Each structure stands twice: as structure tokens, then as C-alpha cells.
């Protein structure tokens, strides 16, 4: 049964203007929505039923977000543990986690449509009015509660670990620390006395401290007051006369006064602190560094001195000082290379003494600074987190996941525990936190349907909070794992609509649009207007100027549209650009792909079995999919057809590589890292396409849909096909083509197989779990295996 892909153009609406539709009767190798999977996942089926009956309300025009520094909710135990703290502590102390009373979830999103009209249900006007006011108040409170979950304060949220120990008070500038407020009138008297004061450092320090205690609205007007400028000028003139404690007090006062980062007073303070740094203590150095962070001032010279000082006095660092230092390193986006080894040893030394929030802060600091960390240290951190995950705030947990993703750590116990803990927290998690959770699963190629279904069920109601980056990462993650949720139409249409709303951002961040469109292409969706925009000359030029290498993604998108959307009439990549990309990808393949032992061995054996190098070709049939194929052609009677006469030297080069199949190499190929789990242990359902299953296996190649001149020399030429000829595309796969510990193909490799079938190829799988063990067996066993794969009776039936 052939899969028909159509690209429709709808009238220009403000929502999604165009999308591709797919025949619902999919091949056995299709998406994860099979009945068997739904029966195996009763929870997922239930979610799909519920979401199908839910009416999602659009965000009103005056939808406002209330301020709250708490990014994500805490776990149940985490909230109970700190119930005695003051209300200034964020990270979810004001609401409950999973397992506690779900009162805030009694009503859906605030809207007059969320409940039946109260006045129609009650006969008495007074009672109706009172009850209506009560319900509206409850709805407003719930709306405010939900909205504050969405607020992420990039300055305050990473500092929540400082609430856990009193030692941090001397290391950090707590802008939320309560102070006795002075009357607003005192501000005028202080400023008036500046003109007649002696200008001694002690008096100037006292002025700054008093002004910092004025009411917020009065402080906001100080920066533009000429009298305050005069005070700052006096401080600058006397900067070297200040004692170090007084100068620190002046800098701390600048935080609540909201002195601009470029203010001359701060210039003078930075220069003076750099001059005095080696005479200060580590506690003072870290406090000053924290003040600079609160003031949003970049001070690379000062931080360099702090890191050098810490390196010389490393043995004197206390645990809080170490965590605060890593926080400063992360916020400075700079990782000192000479501290890397000491950081790792200190993490291991205090690993059992860190609070869970401190572990999150450590991971965030390393992630932001792009500081490397060994697999051993990351695994030790993950070991502890997996055992205490329920007690950890979601914000801290997400920070650990960021570092797990960065180090490509496949920690199965943590991921399994995450699958148990995180679905219930999704509704009270900030949209950016949900994005990072989802991205962790895709980056580690770890498929968990329960987590993905929970994300998909909630996302349409929160999509308005998505930045362009968030929407792109969601689409990429679901596409990468080849997962279409039960509410797929609602899920994808809401995200595509958000891409349209954020279209103006893609000129600055072109990588986000390509990420989103590739994620959609993996699951056979091609929003026509967005594709036309992405393949347009102006956008292509912006990708060339990006700091990221986007040419491969652009190439994959452009060629996928040519193959899967024959009626598409929008922009296309220029032929010369396609040729450039093809040569770049082919050059990489010759260095990194064609020479892999499993491919070299399969190529050599096929040449011997079929009669020579002219009967098999190791190349990329579809260069834009960035993986190799072994192409074989069979006549109607099953005999191989010679066709590879162009590049016999390439075959010889592969033979002469001389790769030794040692026991160690075979162990790495079959098992991966020593700590990797086997596919049986992972227990995921097999999703690999059957080799005979090709919707388009018997269809002719319709290459006419491709742009003139855009064809690479490795792509099939329909004019050379012989009658009833069968072209095989043998896929020698490896573990990186599949989800972790399973036989479920990743989105890119599903896309490749789908497009090969559309071009008339029969896809033959040579999966790693069959082929790699055979590499250590006898030559006759390997030949027998390949003979069956090539001359499968079902293939000959197709030829007949």
C-alpha cells in the first residue's frame, strides 16, 4: 500500500497556513501509534482519550504574567522539608508537588467558558452574585498560580541554593533580604546634605546604605537625580580612601539602587577591586563577584583574578565557597582550564555532603561555562540524584539533566526514575523546564512514551509561553524520537502556529527554524509557508552567516521537500548549493563512514558473493540523510546486475584499509561503552521496518519532481532502470541509528527509509544486533547471512 504525501495550500490565514497530510493507513514500519503499542501503554491510551475530549482555550489578548522568581515546582518531600522558611524562598514553596492535594487543578484555565454560567444555575440574585464573585476570585487566584509557574528569572532562580545554608549570607548579595525601610522623605534630606558634607569615605558609605533602604519607587528615581550623581562623583574621587569593607558596602548598596551597569561609579569600583583583589580574602572576593552578577555587569578581568586566587588557595575552600565559586564560574560563562581537575576532585570529596539544590547549582555552573567533566564524576552525581530524585526540586533536577545531556551520559537508573517522577510534575513545570526535560530524552535517544505523552497533553495549553527556541526544541525532540502523540493534530498545529507567531525571531536565530522544520519533516509534516521562507534566498544567506553550521540541515530539508512534496511550488535550494553540500557530505562520509569495519566487511563479502565490485556500490543514495547504503541491483530472474563502473578505485581503497577486527573493537561495536545496557534490559518495543515492507517498493522513481540540475551524481537516474529491476538499499546500521537500548529507529533514519521507498528502492535491513556478532564468526556464516538478505524469496517475488 503506497503512502501518499500531499502538500496543500490553504488561504492565507493567521494560523497555520499549510501542512502536509498523510494517508492514515501506514506501513508496518510506521509511527508509534499502532494498536499494539496503545494496548501495551494503557496510560497513554487514557491520555489520548482525555485529551481528545478537551477544549483548549486561546490565550486572551490581555493575558498577563505575574512576577514570581520560582521557575518550577518542588517535589513533595522537598516542599515539606522547607515548610518553615519565609515566603521569600522560591522554587515552589507556595504550592504543592505531586501526591499532595490538587486543589489548584479543580478548575481549568481561567475563562468564562471554563464553568457553566453561575447565574443560570442559581435562582436567587444575591446568592448568585456572591457565589459568582467567589468563583471568579478562585479562578483568578488559580490563573495567577498557573501563570507564576511560567515565570523564569534568569538572575534569581540559579541562586536558590543559597537559601540552604546560612554561610551563603556572607558570600552573596541577597537583594531580597529584608531591611528596615526608611521614609521616602529621608531621601531628600540625605541628598541635600551631600553638597555640604566633607566627603569622607565613612559618611559617603552611610549615605549609600541609607538611600538603598528607601522605598522601591523612591529608589527608582534616584539614578536620574543630579544630587545622586554628585554623591557618586564624590565617591569616585575618594575611591582609594575607602576601606575594603566600606567599598564592598557601597557596591552592595548599588544593587537595590539599580545603578546601571555602565555607570562611572561601577567603573571606578571595578578598577579598585581589581587593584586590591590579592589583598582581599576569598569570602570578600566571592561576595564582590556576586554583586557584579546582581548588577548585570561583565567583569572578566576581575573574575580572572578571583579564579587565580582560588587556584592558589584551593585547599582553604569551604563547601559553600566551592559551590558559590562554581555558580560564579557559570554566570561568567567562562571555565578556567587549570581548575578542571581540582573541581572534579572537590565534587567527589563533598558529594555526599552537598544538598540536592547545591548539586543542581554545580551542574548548572558547569553547563553554562561549558566546563568539561569526566564520565566518572557525572555518573557519581547521577547515582545520588537517581536515589533521591523525589526530594529534589524540579529546577535543580533540570540542571542535572542539562549536564547529563552535555556529557552524553547514558545513566539508565536515573532515566528510569525520571520516568516515574517527572510526568506528575509536568503540569507545574515552567515551559523552559519542560523543554529541557524533553530535549534530554531526545539528545540521549531515550524513548519514554509516558513522559512524552504527558508533555504533549499539556503543551497546547502552554504553547503561548514558548520562545522560538522552545517550540523548535519540542518539535525536534518528538521528531527525533519518531513519536506522534495521541493528540498529534492539536500538538503539532499549536506549535506550528507558534512558529508563525515567532517568525520575526528567525532572522536573528535561523537555527531554530531549521531545527523545527527538520523535526516536522521526520514525522512527514511540511508547513508550506515556513518551508518557503526557510528555502528563500534571504534566509539561506542568513544561515551562511550564522555561528552554527547549518548547511547540512538546510540540505536535508531542501531535498526532503523535493522527494516528499511533489506539488510544492515554493522556494528551492539553488542547484550549485546542493552540489556544494553534496560534496561536503560525501567528503565526510569517505573519511568517517565508508571506512567503518562493519561496512568495509559487508562490502567486501558482497563483492565476493555477487561477482565483483561492479555489482555493489558503497555510497550515499541520499546524501542529505548523511548515512551510507550498500546498493545492489537484481534482474527479474534474481540475477545481480552490474552497474558500478564509475569508481572501482574507491572499492579498492576500502579493501586496502586493513582494519583489524580485534576482540576489543568487536566488544565496542556490539556493546558500546562498558556501562551500556543491552537491548533486552531496556525492554523497548522493536520498531525497525521489515525489509520487505516498502510502500513504494514497486513504484517507479518519479525524479521529475526534483529541481533541474539539483541531482547529485549518487542519486538514482530513473532512465537507467531496467524493466522489473529491483534496486536494493542495504542498511548496515549501528547503535546510534536507534533509540537507546531498543530497536526503535530515530526520526532521521525513518525519514531516510521512507524516502528510499518513495524513490523505488527496497530497503533491506542489516541491523547491528545481527551483523556485529557475525563479524567474529566464520566467513561462510557471514556469506550465508548476506545471501539470504539479498536473495530473499520475497524480493524475487516482487521482481516477478
N, C-alpha and C positions, 0 to 999 in steps of 0.2 A: 504494500500500500504506500503510495507516494505521499510525502508531506508537502503540502502546498504552502508557500510563503507569499504573502501579498503585502504590498505597501500601499495603503490608501491615503489619499489627500482629502482632508475634510475642509470645510470653510474655515477661514481664519478666525478662530475663537481665542478667547483669553486663556483658556485652559490648554490641555494637551491638544495640539493641532493635528497630529498624525501619529499613527503607530502601526506596527505590523501585526497581523493576525496569523494564527497557526491552526491547522487542522487539529481538532481535538483528539482524533484517533491517532495516537502516537505509536511509534515502533516500540518493541520490547526494550530497546536500549534508551528509551526516552527519559523524561524527567522523573523526579522522585514522588510524583503524585499517584503512583499505582495503587490499586486496591489493596494489594498485599502489604504495602508499607503502611497504609492507613489502618489496616487491621492490626499490624504489629505495634502501632503507636496510637492506642485508644485516646490518649490525652490530646494528641494532635488533631484527631478527628473531631473530638469535642470542641476544641478551639475553633476549628473551621466552621462547625455548625453555629456556634455562638456568634462568631464574627460576621457570618453571613446574614444574621438577623439584626445586626446593629446598624442604626442610622447614625452616620458620622456627621457632625455639625461643622459648618465652616467657621473659621475664626472671624469674629466681628471686626469692623474697621477700627473701633476704638479699643481693641484688645490691648491691655497694658500689662507690663510685667513688674511686679513689686520687688523691691530690693531685699535680698537675703543672701548673705555670703555662703550659705550652705549649698554645696553643689549637689550632693547626693545624700540619700538616706542612710542611716546606720543600720547595722544588723540589730536583731532583737536584743541579744546579750550586750552588745556594745552600748545600746541606749540605756539599758537598765544599770549598767555598771557606772555610768556617769550621771545618774539622775540627780545627784545632789549639786551639780555645778550651776553656775549662774547662767542666766538666759543669753549671755553674750556668746556662749560657745555654740559654734555652728556644727556642721556635719550631722544634722538630723536629730538633735536632741529634742526638737519641738514636735516630732511626730514619730510614730511607731514604725517598726520594721515588720517583716513577715512573721506571721504567727501570733501577733497581738491583735487587739480589737481593730476592726476595719471600718470604723465609723466614717472616716473621710471618703470611703468608697460607696457610701449609701446612695449618693446621687451622681449622675454623670456630669459632664462638663456644664458649667453654668450657662443656662439658656432657658428662655421661657418655654421652649419645646420639650425640655427635659422631663417635666411633670405635667399631668393633666391640669387644666385650669382650675385653680382652687375655688374661685368664686362660683363655679358651676356645680361644685360638689357639696357646698355647704349652704344651708338655707338662710342663715342669719347674717345680715350685713356686717354687724360689729364683730362677730366671731370670725367671719370670713376675712375681714380686714386685718384683724390681729394675727390670725394664722398665716395669712399671706405674707405679712411683714416678717413673721418668724421664719417662714420657709425661704423667703428671699435673703434674709440675713444669713441663714445657714448655707444657702447656695453661694453667696458672696464670700463667706468665710472659706468654704471649700475651694472656690475658684482661686482665692488668694493663696491657699495652702498648696494647690497644684502648681500655680504659677511660680511660687518661690522655689519649687524643686527644679525649675528650669534655669534659674539664675546661676551663672558660674562667674565667680570673682577671681580672676587670674592672679590677683595680688594677695587676697586674704585666704583663699582655700588652701593653697600649699603650705600655709603657716599653722594649720590646725594642730599639728603635732606639738606645737609649743604650749598648748594648754595642758599637756600631760604631766609636766614636771615643773616644780617651782624654780628650778635652776635656770630655766629659759628666760625668766624675767630680767636677769642681768645680761642676757645675751641678745635680746631682741627689743625692738621698739614697738610696743603694743599700742597701736592707735586707738584701740577700743578700750584701753584701760581706763576705768572710771577715775575722774579727777573732780575736785570741788570747783564748780563753775563760778566765775566772778560776774558781777552785774555788768551789763553792756556799757553802762556809763563810765565804768572804770577805765575802759579803753581810751576814751578821750583824755582823761586826766593823765594817763601814762604817756600818751603821745605828746601832749602839751609840755610835759616835763622833760622831754628829750632835748629840746633846744637849750635848756639851761643846765643840763646835767654835766658832770665832769667828764663823762665818757670813760670811767674806769671799767675794767672787764667785769668786776663783780656786779656793778649797777646795771650794765648792759645785759648781762645774763639774767638778772632778776626781771628786767623789762620783758625779755623774750618769753620767759616762763609764765609771767602773768598774762601776757597777750595770748599765749596758747591756751589759756583756761577761760577765755571769753566764750560766749555762746557762738554756735557754729555760724549763724547768719551774720554776726558782727565780725568774726574772723574772715569771712569770705570777702569783706570789703577792705581789709587791711592792705592787701598787696598793692592796690591802686592808690592808697593814701600817701601823699607826699611826705607826711610825718613819719610813716613807717619806713619809707625809702631813706629818710635821713638817719633813722635808727640803724638800718642795715649798713649805711655808708660809714657810720661811726664804728660799727663792729668790724668792718673790713679794715679800716685804718688801724685799729688796735688788735688785729688778729693774732699777732705774735705775743701779745701781752697776756692772752687768756691762758689759764692753766688748762691742762688736758681735760680734767673732769668738767670744767666750765664750758670748754669748747664743745664737748660732747652734749652737754645740756642745751646749748644753743642749737646744735644740729637736730637734736630730738624735738625741740620746740618748733622747728621748721616743718615738721611732719603735720601736726594738726593745723598749722598756719597755712598749709598748702602752698608753700613757696615754690614757684616754677623751677623746673629742673635746670633751666639755663640762667637762673638769677646770679648776679655778680657775687652775692654773699656765698652761694654754694661753690662758685669757682674758687673763692678765697679759702673756704673751708677744706675743699678737696686738696688744694696745693699744700695747705698747712698740715693736714693729716698725713699726706704722703711724706712730708719732711720729718714728722715726729714718729712715724709708724714703728721704727725699730726701737724706740724708747717706750712704747706702749706695751701693755700686756695683751695676751691673746683674747681675753674676755672683752677688753675695750675695742680691739680690732674687729671682732665679730659684731659687736654692738653697732659700731660705726658703719660696717658693711651692710647691716640690716637696715639702718637708717637710709642709706643710699637706695636700697631696694624700695623702701616705702615712698621715697621721693621720686621714683622712676628715673633716676639719674644713672647713666652708664659711666662706670669709673674703672676702666681696665687697668690703668697704672696702679691704682690703689689695691685692687684685687690681686694683681701680680705680687705686690709686696706682702699681702696677707698670706698668700699661698706659700711664698718662700719662707716667711716667718714660721708658718705651721710646719713646714717640712723640717726646719731646724729644731723645732720644739715638739716633735710628734709624740714623743714618749710622755709628755706632760698633758696631752689632751684628755679631758674627761669625756664620758659618754655623751652628755648633752652638747659639749663643744664640738665633738666629732659630727654629730647629726646636723648641728647648725652650720658647720663648715660645708657639709655636702649640700645642704639647702642653698647656701650662698654660691657654691660652685654651679649648681643647676640654674639658678636665676641669672647668673652671669654668662650662661651658655658657653662656658669655657672649661675644659678638662685639662688640668696640668698633668702632663705625661709622667713627670717624676714622682707623682703621688699615687699612681695607679696601684702599684704593688702594696704600698702601705695601707691604702683604702681597703683592699681586699683582706689583708691580714687583720685589720681592725674590725671589719664586719664579722669575720669568723670568731674573733675573740669575744665580742659582745653579743653574738647572735641571739642567745637565749635571754639576754637582759633587755633588749630593745622592746619597747611597746609595739603593738601592731601598727599604730599610726606612724611611729618612727621608721618602721620598715618600709611603709609606703612612701615616706618622705625621702628615704635613702634611694629607693628605686626611681622616684621622680627626679631627684637630683642627678643621678647617673644618666637617666634617659634624656633629660634636657641638655646636658652637657655633652651628650654623645660619648660618654666615658665608657670604655670597654670594661667588661667584667668576665671572668672566666666561667666556663660551664659549671665547674665545681661549686663556686660561690653562689651562682644563681640557683643551682639545684638545691643547695642547703637552705636558701631563703624560701624557695618554693616548697620544700619539705615542711618547714614550720607553718607556712601560710595554709597549706592544704589541711593541716591538723587543727587549725584554729580559725578557719575562714568565717564561721558564723559569728565570731566575736569581733570581726574586723569591719570597719566602716566601708561602704561601697566605694567611697572616694579613694581610700588607701588601697583597696583591692584593685581598683582600676589602674593605679600607679604601678602596682606589681605586674599587672598584665602587660602594661606598656613595655617594661623591661624584659619580660618573658618573650614578648614579640620581637623586641630588638635583638635579643640574643639567639632567637630561633630555638628556644628551649622546648623540647617535646616532653613535658612533665605530665605523664598520664594521671597520677593520683590527683594533682591539682585540677586538671581539666575535668576529671570525673566529679570531684567535689564541687567545682564551679557549676557544673550542670545541675547539681541538686540545689545549690543555694541561690543562684542568680535569677532564675525565672521569676520567683516570687518578689524579687526586689526591682524588677524591670519597671513596674508602674510608678515607682517613686524615685527613679533614677534620672538624672539630668540627661538630655538628649545627646550631649557630647560624651557622657559616660557610656551610654548605650552604644554609641558609635564605636568607641574604643573596645568595648567588650566584643561586639560583632566583628570588628577588624582583627582582633586577636584570633578568633576562630578561623577566619579565612587565611590570615598570614601563616598560621601553624597548620593549615589544611586539616583542621579538626572539625568533623561534622557532628553536630548535636541538634537534632530536629526539635527537641523540646525548647531549647534556648532560642533558636531561630524563629520558631513559630510564635513564641512569646513576644519577641521583638516585632515581628511582622504584624501581630494583632494590635499592638499599641501604636505603632509608628504613624498610621494615617491620622490619628487624632493629635499627634505632636509634631507633624511634619512642618508646621509653620515656624517652629523653632530651629529648623535645620539651616545651617550655613550651607553654602555651595559645597564646601569640603565634606560636611556631614552627609548630605544627600549622595554625593559621589561615592563615599566610602561604603554606605549602606548598599548601593546598587552593585558596587564591585564585589563586596563580600558575599552577597547572595548569589551573584553570577559566578563567582569563583568556585563556590561550593556546589554550583548547579542545583540550587534549591529554589523551587517556586512554591510559596506558602499556600495554605488553604484559601486565604483571601488575596490571591495573587493580583487580580484585576484592580482591587481597591488599593493594594500596596503599591503596585507599580504606577498606577495613574496618579496617585498623590505625590509620589516622588518625581515623576516626570513633570507634573505641574509646578513643583517647587524648582526644578531646574529652569523652567521658563521664567519663573519669578526672579531667579538669581542670574539671569543671562548676562546682565551688565557686569557681573563679577568675573566672568570667564576671560575677559580681555586681559585682566590682571593675573588671573590664575588659570591659564589654559589647561594645565594638567588635570584640574578637577573635572572639566567637561569630558576629556578623553577617558578618564577613569570611569566616569558614569556611563558613557556610551559603550565602552567595552563590556562593562558589567551587564548592560542590557543586551548587547549582541550575543553574549554567552547563552542567554535564555531566549534567543530568537526575537528580540524586540528592537525595532529601529525607528525611533521617533524622527519622522522625515524632516521637519523643520530644524531640529537640533543637529541632525546629521549634515544637512545642507550648510548650516552655519559652521560646523566643525571642519568641513572639507573645503570651505571657501578660501580664496586666496589670502584674504586679510588674516584670518585665524591661523592658517597654515604658517604664515610668516611669523606670527607671534609665538608659535610653538618652536620655531627655529631659533628664536631669541631667548627662549626660556632657559633657566639654570638647570632644568632637568632634561634628560634625554627622552624626548617624546616621539622621535621619528618612528620607532618600532610600533608604538601604539597607534599612531596615525596610519601607518601602513596596514596594520591588522584591521582597523576599522574600515578603511577605504576599500580594500579587497573583499572584505566580508560583505559589504553592501553590494558590490558588483555581482557576487555569486548568489546571494540570498534575496536580493530585491531587484529582479529583472525589470520592473516597471518604474524604478526610481529615476526621476528626471532632474535631480538637483546637481549640486557641485560634485566634481570628482577630482581626485588627485591627478596632477599632470603626469603623462607617461614617463618623462625624464626623471621625475621624482620617484616614481615607482621603481624604475630601473636602478636608481641610486640606492634606494632602500633594499632592493633585492640583492645587490652586490654586497652591501654591508652585512646583511644577514647571512648570505652564503659564505662570506669570508669567516664569519664567526663559527658557522657550522663546520667548516673544514678544519678549524683549529680545535674545536671543543666537542663536537657531536659525532661526526663521522668516524673519529678515531677511538671511540669508546669500545672497550673489549667485546661487549656483548653484540655490538653492531658489526664490528670487524669480523667476528667469528661467524655470525649469521650470513654475512655477505659472502665470505669465502666458501662456506659449505653449500650455499645456494648455487654459486658458480660451478662448483664441482658436480652437484646433483643435476643441474639443468643443461650443462654442456659448455660453459664458458662465461666470461664476463659480459658478453653481449646479450645474455638472457636475463640479467638482473642489473638494476641500477640503484645505487645508494645515493639518494638525493632528497631534496625537499620538494615534493609535488606542489605544496602550497607554502611558499617561503614565509608568508605573513603569519603562519602558525608557529614558526620557529622550532620545529622538531622534524626529525628525519623520517623517511619512508624507504622501504625496500620495494621497488616496483618490479612486478613480474607480469608478463602478458601470456595468455593462453588462447589457443585457437579453439574452434568449436569442438574439435575432437579431443581436446585436452592436452595437445602437444604445446610445449613452450614456443613462443615466437621470439626470435632475436630482434632486438631493437636498439641496444645501447652501443652504437658505433662511434659516437662522438668523442668520448673521453676515456679511452682504455687506460690512459696513464693514471687516472685517478684511482682506478681499481688496483693497479699495481702498487701505487703508493700505500693503499690501505693494507695490502698483503705484506709490504715490507716494513710495517710499523714495528713488528716484533714485540707485541705486548705479551708479557708473561702472565699466564693465569695462575698466580700463586694462591696458596690456601688463604693467606691474609686478604688478598684482593677479593677472592670469591666470598669470604666471610663478610666483607664490607658491602659487596654488591647485593648479597642476599638479605642480610640482616640490618644493614645501615650501621648506625652507631651501636656500641655495645649495650647501651641502655634502652634501645628501642624495643618496643613490644611487637610481638608477632601479629599478623592479621587476625589469627584465631582469637588471641587475647582481646583484641579491640572489639571483636564481635559485631562489626557493622555489616550491613547487608550488601551483597555483591551488586554492583551496578554496571559492570563492564558490558558493552554491547556484544552481542553474538556475532561471530564472524560472518555468518550468512545473512544477518539482518541488515539489509540495506534498502531503504525505501526507493532509492534511485539506482539500485544496483543494475537494473536492466534498462535504465533510461539513457538516451543519448546525451552527449555533452553539449550543452547549449551555450558555448563560449561566446556567441554573438552578443550576449548581454554585457560583456566586458568592454571597457573603453578602448578605442582603437589605439594600438601601439603600446597599451599598458601591460601586455602579456610578457611575463618573464620567460626565458628560454627553458626553464624547468617545468612549465605548466603544460598539460596535455593539449595536443592540437587535434581538434575533432576531425579534421580532414584526413588524418592518418589512421583513423580507426578502421580495422578490417571488419567485414560482416561477422556478426555474432562473436566478436572478440571480447574476451574477459580480461579486464585490467585489475590486477590485484595490488593493493596498497598494504603491505605487511607492516604492522606497527610493533616494533621492538621497544616495549615500554619499560620504564623504571619506576621506582617508588615515588618519585616526585611528580608523576602524572596522576596520582590518586590521592584521595583523602587519607589522612593519617591512619595507618593500620587497617585499611579496608581496600575493597576492590571497586570503590566508587570513583569514577573519573572526575577530574576537576573540569571546570567550565571551559577553559581554553581547549582542552583535548576533546571534549564533547563537541565543541564548535568545529574542530578540525575534521572529525569523523563525519559529522553531518554534511559538511561542505564537500568532502571527498565523494560521498554518495550522490550528492546533487550533481557532481561532475561525471558520474557514471562509474566510479570505482567501486570495487568490492573490498571492503575493509576486512582484513584478516588480522586478528589479534595474536601476538606472541607475548603474552604477559610475563612480567618478571618473575612471578611466583612459579611459573612453569619452566621458563627458559634459563634463568640463572642457575638453578640446581643442575640442569642438564649440562652446563658448561664444564662441569667436573666429571661428567660421565664419558663413556666411550664415543668415538666418532660415529659408529654405526647407530647408536641410540639417538644422537643428535640429528643425523640424516633421516632416520625414520620419523622423528617428530616433525621435521620441516617438510618431509614428503607428504605427510598427512595434511599438514596445514595448507600446502599449495595445491595438492590434488584431491582435496576433499570432494567426495561424490556430489555434494550439494552444489559446489561450484560448477562442476561439469554439467549438472542438470540445468543450471542457469544458462550455460553456453548452448545447450541444446534447445 
